[in-house]
């Protein structure tokens, strides 16, 4: 059950927090009483998660961190593998995988028992999605990293979990429609529940894993995809 005080007195850092899912996560955690540091390349604490100096600067001055949500991500390319440029492949991994690693690296020394990390991956890291090889591979790395981190820090009382969204109605969808020539109607038709997900629905999943309600969950994936991976 949602409580307006569930994150009261807690400090959260949300990367990619200026738009889409990240912005919805910021609003949801703040609504629960958290003090939220918004990290983004365009707003808030300006941060390039692929650059260690930038990430280090983000966490400097934070003595105790209770929640880290890694939402920053890029699609990079929607090409088939023979057409993927090496730079696009590297960009997907630099932001999606290395960015998640760097933020966890610099957040963990500031976290104590009861703290939580939530990484945002994708169903593309779980199943094959057409024209998403670079993106899916980078998100698969996030999933594997989540599990490894959870095992490494379970004894410290720090939980690490992962949310895997499906097709969510954010500005990313407009790019997919433009680059692949698919219609929104076609994307909706593939969803067993008959609609796209919302950023707020993903944010609710993130909030659950970040809260004490998920105290016995670590190293797990919470899939928010309208049933597409079950179909």
C-alpha positions in Angstrom: 0.0 0.0 0.0 1.4 3.4 -1.0 2.2 5.7 2.0 3.2 9.3 1.6 5.9 8.8 4.3 7.4 5.5 3.0 10.6 7.3 1.9 10.5 10.1 4.6 14.0 11.0 5.7 15.7 9.1 2.8 17.9 10.5 0.1 17.5 9.1 -3.4 19.6 9.6 -6.6 17.8 9.0 -9.9 19.8 9.1 -13.1 18.0 9.9 -16.3 15.5 11.8 -14.1 14.6 14.6 -16.4 12.2 12.8 -18.7 10.2 9.6 -19.4 10.5 6.8 -16.8 13.2 8.6 -14.8 11.0 11.7 -14.4 8.1 9.5 -13.3 10.4 7.8 -10.7 11.5 11.1 -9.4 7.9 12.2 -8.9 6.9 8.9 -7.3 9.8 8.9 -4.8 9.3 12.5 -3.9 5.6 11.8 -3.4 6.7 9.2 -0.9 8.7 11.7 1.1 12.2 11.2 -0.4 14.7 14.0 -1.0 15.6 13.3 -4.6 18.7 14.2 -6.5 17.9 14.3 -10.2 20.9 13.4 -12.4 20.6 14.0 -16.1 22.6 15.3 -19.0 20.1 18.1 -19.6 18.7 19.1 -16.2 19.1 18.8 -12.4 22.6 17.7 -11.4 24.2 17.6 -14.9 25.8 14.1 -15.2 27.2 12.0 -18.0 26.9 8.5 -16.5 29.4 7.1 -18.9 32.1 9.3 -17.6 33.6 8.4 -14.2 34.7 11.9 -13.3 31.1 13.1 -13.9 29.7 10.3 -11.8 32.2 10.9 -9.0 31.2 14.6 -8.9 27.5 13.5 -8.6 28.1 11.6 -5.4 30.7 13.9 -3.8 29.2 15.5 -0.7 26.7 12.7 -0.2 27.4 11.1 3.2 24.6 8.6 3.3 22.5 7.4 0.4 19.4 5.3 0.8 18.1 4.7 -2.7 19.8 4.7 -6.1 17.7 4.3 -9.3 19.7 3.9 -12.5 17.3 5.0 -15.2 19.7 6.7 -17.6 19.8 4.9 -20.9 20.0 5.2 -24.7 18.6 3.2 -27.6 21.7 4.1 -29.7 20.5 2.3 -32.8 17.6 0.3 -34.3 19.8 -1.3 -37.0 20.2 -5.0 -37.8 23.6 -6.3 -36.7 25.4 -6.0 -40.1 24.5 -2.3 -40.2 25.4 -1.4 -36.6 28.3 1.0 -36.3 30.9 0.2 -33.7 30.4 3.6 -32.2 26.6 3.0 -31.7 27.4 -0.4 -30.1 29.9 1.2 -27.8 27.5 4.1 -26.9 24.8 1.6 -25.9 27.2 -0.2 -23.5 28.8 3.1 -22.3 25.5 4.6 -21.1 23.4 1.5 -20.3 25.9 -0.9 -18.8 29.0 1.2 -17.8 26.8 4.0 -16.6 25.0 1.6 -14.3 28.2 0.2 -13.1 29.8 3.6 -12.4 26.9 4.9 -10.4 26.7 1.7 -8.3 30.5 1.9 -7.8 30.3 5.4 -6.4 27.0 4.9 -4.5 27.8 1.7 -2.6 30.4 3.2 -0.2 27.7 5.7 0.8 25.1 3.0 1.5 24.4 1.2 4.8 22.1 -1.6 5.8 18.6 -1.1 4.5 19.6 0.8 1.4 18.4 -0.2 -2.1 19.5 0.0 -5.7 17.0 -0.4 -8.5 18.4 -0.7 -12.0 16.1 -0.2 -15.0 16.8 -2.7 -17.7 14.3 -3.9 -20.4 12.5 -6.9 -21.6 14.9 -6.6 -24.6 17.6 -7.9 -22.2 15.5 -11.0 -21.5 14.2 -12.0 -25.0 15.1 -11.2 -28.5 13.5 -8.1 -29.9 13.9 -7.3 -33.6 16.4 -4.6 -34.5 17.5 -4.1 -30.9 20.8 -6.2 -30.8 23.0 -3.5 -29.2 20.3 -2.3 -26.9 19.3 -5.7 -25.8 22.8 -6.9 -25.2 23.6 -3.8 -23.0 20.4 -4.3 -21.0 21.2 -8.0 -20.6 24.5 -6.9 -19.1 22.5 -4.7 -16.6 20.5 -7.7 -15.6 23.5 -9.9 -15.0 25.3 -7.1 -13.1 22.2 -6.7 -10.9 22.3 -10.3 -9.9 26.0 -10.3 -9.2 25.8 -7.1 -7.2 22.9 -8.5 -5.2 25.0 -11.5 -4.1 28.1 -9.4 -3.4 26.2 -7.1 -1.1 23.5 -9.2 0.5 25.5 -9.6 3.7 25.8 -5.8 3.9 22.1 -5.4 4.0 22.0 -3.6 0.6 19.4 -4.9 -1.8 19.8 -4.7 -5.6 17.0 -5.4 -7.9 16.0 -4.7 -11.5 12.8 -3.5 -13.3 12.4 -4.7 -16.9 9.8 -2.5 -18.7 8.2 -3.5 -22.0 6.8 -1.1 -24.5 6.2 2.1 -22.5 4.5 5.2 -23.8 7.5 7.7 -23.6 9.3 9.8 -26.1 11.4 6.7 -27.0 8.3 5.3 -28.8 8.3 8.2 -31.2 11.9 7.4 -32.2 11.1 3.8 -32.7 8.1 4.7 -34.9 10.2 7.1 -36.9 13.2 4.9 -37.4 11.5 1.5 -38.0 8.4 2.9 -39.8 6.1 1.1 -37.4 2.8 2.6 -36.3 1.7 3.1 -32.7 -1.3 1.0 -33.5 1.0 -1.9 -34.4 2.9 -1.5 -31.2 -0.3 -1.5 -29.2 -1.6 -4.6 -31.1 1.4 -6.6 -29.9 0.5 -6.0 -26.3 -1.6 -8.8 -24.7 -3.3 -6.2 -22.5 -4.2 -4.1 -25.5 -2.3 -0.9 -24.6 1.2 0.5 -24.0 2.5 0.9 -20.5 2.9 4.2 -18.7 5.9 5.7 -17.1 4.0 5.9 -13.9 3.4 2.2 -13.8 7.1 1.5 -14.1 7.8 4.1 -11.4 5.4 2.3 -9.1 7.4 -0.9 -9.6 10.6 0.9 -8.9 9.2 2.4 -5.7 8.1 -1.0 -4.5 11.6 -2.5 -5.0 13.2 0.6 -3.4 10.9 0.4 -0.3 10.9 -1.7 2.8 7.9 -3.6 1.3 10.5 -5.5 -0.8 12.8 -6.2 2.2 13.1 -9.9 1.2 13.7 -9.3 -2.5 17.2 -8.9 -3.9 18.7 -10.0 -7.2 15.3 -10.2 -8.8 13.7 -8.9 -12.0 10.3 -7.2 -11.8 8.8 -7.3 -15.3 6.4 -4.6 -16.3 5.4 -5.4 -19.9 1.7 -6.0 -20.2 2.3 -9.7 -20.8 4.4 -9.4 -23.9 7.1 -11.8 -22.6 4.5 -14.3 -21.6 2.8 -14.4 -25.0 
